[in-house]
Every structure is written in C-alpha cells, then in structure tokens.
Amino acid sequence: MPGKLQKFAELETFANSFAFFFQNIERGFALRGKWGREYFKNEHPIVLELGCGKGEYTIGLAKNNPGKNHIGVDLKGNRIWTGAKQALENHLSHVAFIRSRIDFIDHCFAASEVDEIWITFPDPQPQKPRERKRLTHVNFLNRYAKFLKPGGLVHLKTDSTSLYEYTLEVIANHKLPLVWHTNNLYKNCPHDREELITIKTHYEKLFTEKGEDIKYILFKLDGLTF
C-alpha cells in the first residue's frame, strides 16, 4: 500500500479527480456548469456525496445506479485516493471526486446542476461553539441550495442523536419539506429502499457493530433563501 505522499502524487494524475481551494476561487472551477457536457459526456442526474472519506458510499451508489453520475467530495486526499483508484480500476466512468473543503462547494457547481446530496456520517460537531461547522447548519444548506435542483433531495445518515435532532430543528425552523426520517434506520427501513442499509461506509460498519442506531433524514431545500 503506497504511503500518504505517494497517494497525493498519484491522485493528481487521476483523470477522475479534481481539487479546488481558496486560492482557486478567483480563477473559478473549470467544470462548474459543465459536468454533464464536458466530464461525464451525458445528461444523467448528478448525485453528490459530501465528506465522502474513502468513497465507499459514492462507489456503492454508482454501482447500484449506473444511470446517474456520482461525485464524492472530501478534504483528505489520501482518503479520496482509495475511491478514485477503485473507480478507475472498475471502469466506473460515471464517478468523480473533488478534493476540497465543503465551504467552497458552491463554487464547484452551477445553479440546478446537482440532483441529490448525500451527507454520510459527518462530524457532528457537538460543541455549541462549533454549530456553524455542522454540515446541516443553515449556512451550509444555503450553499447547497445554490446548485441543488428544485425538488432535489438531501440525505443525512448519522449515528449522532444530537445531529439528527438538530437537523430536524433546522428543517422545522426554516419550513423545509421533510420527506421522511427515522431514528432507527435498520429497524424501519422501507422494503423498497434497502439501498439505505446495504451500502455501508467504514464508520457505519463500526457503529452498527457496536449496536448503535443509525439515524436518517430525507428532506428538500425548496423555499430556502440564500
């Protein structure tokens, strides 16, 4: 297994991987508004995973849904390397990765360019002073609303009761459409949505092995102003 520095070097050569940071804002992101036309070469829906880690969920969704394009985003290049390499080795041409902070995600996509967003097991940032760093804080939701299509879906999977309850409060306070939620996904998963429990991230496996309940929220951003 290559070391961290080698992974970083290899990642820069991968055709399915891109990077965007603060110093790139003035120049802009080359594929913004052009993902379907210039990278994927199709008009299929785009599914975005935020904080994708090693890309287990991005890859899993891509294998189950070949008629959609899938993009994983994470700051850690040595993590993204795993998913990007797997996608290349398995010829998953409908998969891409972006190395970036979620703070800059609205610079990577144009209005209505993304159809779905997955937030899988993010850091719950339980301390009150870190509330603004939660990926379901309204500041982040406003970023997502800039590029999520009207009626587009946002999925949250978490083991954190506090993040689950906090997100439900945000949804209620901003009168966002709440499609469905459960505080025990493995017990209450609908029969026609088994994908929710058959694809597991590294952390999800750890949590379920410890007997922790997985929470899930499905909602929309329609009506959110930014």
N, C-alpha and C positions, 0 to 999 in steps of 0.2 A: 504494500500500500504506500503510495507516494506521500511525502511529508507535506506540511501546510504550504511552504513556499513553492513547492513543485505544483501543488494543486492550483495555487493562484496563477502561476505561469501558464499552466495548461488551460485554465478557464478563459484566459484572454485569447486563446486560439480557437475556442469552440465557436462554431458558427451559430449555435442556438443560444448564446449567452451575451448579455449586454450589461453595461454599467452606466449609472447616472448619479452624479453627486453635486454638491452645492456649486462647485466651480464650473459645472456644465450648464447651469441654468441660463446664463446669458446667451449661449450658443443654441440651446434647445436640444431636445431629443429627436434624433433623425426620423424615428419611426412613429412619432406622435401623429395620430390620424391616418397612418398608412400601414398599420399592422396587417390588415387583411390583404391589401393590394400588393404590398412590397415584400412582406416576410412570409406570410402563410400562403399567399397566392390563391386565396379563396375568400368567400364572404360568410364563412361559418361564424356562429356566435363565439365570442371570446369570454373565457372563464379565467378569472384572476384569483390566485391564492396569495394572501399577504402573510409574511412571516413563514415562508414555506419550509425553512430548515433544509433538510436533505432532499426535499422534493417528493417524499413518499406519497402525499395526497395528490399533488399535481400529476405525478406519473400514474397513480391509481385511477384518477378521474379520466385521464387521457386514454388509458387502455379500455375503460368502460364506455367512453363516449368519443369514438373516433370522428363523429360528425361535428365536434366542437374544437376550437383552438384553446390551448391551455398555457397560461403564463404564471410561473412562480416567482415571487419576489422575496428576497432576504438580503440582509446586510453582510452576512458572513459568507465570503467567497468559498472557503473550504467546505462549507455545508452544501452550497449550491452545486459545487463540482460533482458531488455524488449523483444528484438528479440529472444534471446536464449530461454527464457521461453515460448514464443509463439510457437516457432518451436517444442519444446518438447511436449507442450500440444496438438499440432495439428499433432503430429507424422510425422513431416517432417524430415525424416531420411537423406534426401539429402541436409541438411542445417548445416552449422557450423559457428562458429565465432572465431576470433582471437583478443585478446586484445594486441595491440602493437602500436608502432609508425610506420608510413609509411616509415620512414628512414630505418627500418630493414626488410622491406617486402621481399627483395630478399633473405633473409636467411630462409624464410618460404616455398619456392617453388623451385623446381629444373628446369633445362632448359626445355622449351616447356611443362611445366606441366599445364599451365593455357591457356584457350581458349579465354576468354573475360575479359575485365576490365571495370568496371563502376566507374566513378568519379562523384558523385552526390552532387551538391551544396557545394563544398568545400569553405573554407575561401579564398576569392580572394586575400588576402594579397596585397592590392592596393599600399602600400608604396613601392617605388623603392628599399630601402634597404632590404626589405623582399621578393624580387623577387625570391630568391632561395628557399623560403618556399612554393611557388606555386606548386601544385601537377602536373602541366603540364610543369614545368621547365625541361629543358633537363637533369638535374641531376637525377630527379625522373624518367623521361622517360627511361633513361639508366638503372635504377634499374628494371623497368618493363620489358624491353627488354631481361633481363637475363632469365626470366621464361615464357614470353608470346610466344606461338607457332608462327612460321612463318605464316603470313596471319591472325594472331589473331587480334581481334577488340578492340579498345579503345573508350568508350563512355564518353562524357562530357556533363552534364546538369548543367546549371548555370543561375542565374538571373543577373550576373555581366557582363556588356558590356565590361569592361576593361579586365576581364579574358578571355572572348570569343575572343576578338580581339588579345590579347596577345598570346593565344594558336594557333590561325591561323597563327600568325607570326612565332612562333616556328616551326610549321609544314612546312611552306614555306621555312624557313631558313635552315632546315635540310632535305628538299626534301622528306618528309614523304608522303605516299599515303593518300590523303584526299578523303574519300568516299562520304561524304555528310555533309552539315551544313546549319543551318538557324538561323537567329536572332529572329525568332518568331515561336517557335515550335507548339504552339496551333493553329496558323493560317495555317501553312504549313506542318503539319504532314501528311505523306503519308497514304493512306487508309489501306494499308497492314501492318502498323506499329503503330496501335493505342495503343499498349502496352506502347509506349513512353509517352503518356499523361494520360493513365488510372491508372497507378501506380504513387502515389504521396507521397513524403516524407513530414514530418511535415513542413519543411521550404518551400517546393514548394507550399503547400496549403496557407501558409501565403503570399508568394509573389504573387500568382495568385489572391488571394482575394483583394490585393492592386492594381491589374491591371498591374502588372509588366510583361513584356515579358520574356518568358523562352527561353534561347539560347541552342543550341545543336550542337555538333560536333561529327562525327564518322570518325575515322582515324585508320591507322595502323602504326606499328613501323618498318616495313621492311626496311632494309638499314641503320638503326641507329646503330652506333658503340658505344661500351661501354668499 
